[in-house]
Amino acid sequence: MPNPALKTDRLLARAKRALSQNGAPTIYGLGRGGTNPGAPRPQDAKGRCDCSGYAAWVLGVARLQRDKRKAWSLILPWIETTLVARDAQGGQRMFVRIPEPVEGCVVVYGDRLRTQGHVGIVVRNSGGALTTIDCSTARGSKAIALRPLAWWLEPRRGAVFCVLREDLQQ
């Protein structure tokens, strides 16, 4: 399957908006954020967010899926790294795997060997090169920041690229 043309304008605007530190800073909190896709920022009420909460918010989907009109809602009830990676590599109900990164896609690897997985959004930096934005524990109150795409490509991570099925151009 060739890389799709994504509906990226909305995704990229949301992804980059969270980079700015206007308003409350983001503090990393495992299992936090991303529950209200209509919120102006991905954090919860206490300013906390994790990588999956950030990605769900950027994609414009609620992290906790309760929409029975969507076939995947009951099968994929909580957006988190392992679920995203498994779906992209398996049933592709919500996330469709693509062969290489494109601006606006998701990059993810799931939990393994007692280590948390991680997820980010692929964007272009000011120089035009592909990079990513993610939310990480290593950054303190600026938890949402840029990360080089090369970091994800290390073989030990086994990262995959995918897109939200709903964002594929028809």
N, C-alpha and C positions, 0 to 999 in steps of 0.2 A: 504494500500500500504506500503510495507516495505521501509525502508530507501534505497535510491539508492547508488550505487557505483559511486561517482562523478569523473569527470576528474579534479582532484584537483591540480596537480602540478603547472599548469599555474596560477590558481586562488590564491593559497597560496603564490607563489613567488611575485605576484603583490601586494597582501594585505600587506605582510611584508615589501616589498620595500618602501612603503609609510611611514612606521614607522620611518625609518632612517631619520635623519635631514640633510643628505648630500644635499647640494644645498639650495634653497630658502625654508624658513619655510612655513608651511601651516597656513593660517589665515582663521578662519571660516567666510563664507559668504553665507547666505541663497540664494539658487537658483544658486550657482556658482559651477564650476568645472564639470568634467566628460563628457565634450562635445567631446573630442577627445580620443577614446579608444587606439589609437596608440601613444599617448604622453607618455613620460617617467615618468610623475607624473600626479596625478589627478587634480591639481590646474589649475585655469585660468591664464592668462598672469600676473595678479597682485598678484598671490600667494593665491587666495581665493578658498575655496571649502566648500561644505556642505556634510552631510551624504549621501544623494542620489547621488551626484556627485561622491563621493568616491566609493560607491558601484557599480555604473554603470561602472566606470573606471576599478575596480577590475574584474568585470565580462567580460570586454572587449567589451562592447556595448556602442554606443553613447547614451548619455542621451536624446537627441532629435532624435526620431525615424523617419527616412524618407525612409526606405528601403521597397519599395512596393512589393518586392519579398517575404517578410515575412508577413504572414496573420495578425499578431497582430500589425503591424507598424502603421496603421491608427487608430486602436482602442485604442492603448496605446502609444500616441505620445510623452509623456514626462515622463521620469523615475523619480518618486518621491514616498515618503513613502506610501501615501494613495493608489495610483495606484498599487504599488507592493502588499500591503496587500489585497486589494480587488481582484486583479487578482488571487493571491494564494488561496484565500478562495472562489473564484467564478469560472469564466470561465477557469482559468489556461491556458491561451493562451501563455503567456511568462514565468510565474512563477508557478511552480508546488509545492504544499504544501507537506511537509513531516511531519511525526508524532513527530520526535524528532531531536535534533541537531546532525549534523555530520560535520566533518571538511570540510570547503569550502562552506558550505551552507550560505544562507542569513537569518538573523533574523530581523523581522520588525514589527512595529505597525504603524497604520495610524493616521492622525490628528483626534482629537476629543476634545470636550469641549473647544474650542479656544486654544488648545495646539498643537504644531507641533508634528507630528509623528517622528519616528526615525528608522534608519536602520543600520545594521552592518554586518560584515562577521565573521563567526565562524572559529576560528583557535585553534591550541594547543599552550599552553605556554611552556616555557623551561622545566617545570616539567612534561609535557605530558597531563595536564588537558585541557579540552575545555574552551576557553575564547573567547573574541571577539575583533575585531578592528573596530573602527568607527571614524567618524569625528564629533566633538562636539564644541559648542560655549563656553563651560566651561573651555577650555584649553588654550586659548590665542594663541600664535604662535606655539604651539605644539598641534594643533587641532586634529591631527590623533594620536590615542593612544589606548592602551589596556583598556578594560572594562570587569569586571567579568561577566560571563554568568548569574550568579544569579540575577544581576540587571535587566536583560530582563525578567526573569521568574516571577517577582512580578505580581500577578493576575490583579492588576489595569492597567497594561500595555496591557495585552492581546496580547502579541507578538506571532507571528507564524514563523515557519521555512519553508523555501522554497528553491528551486533551479531553476536556469535558465533552461528552457526546453531543450535548445540546449546542455547543459552540462551533460545531463543524458547519461550514458553508453548505447550503443545500443546493 
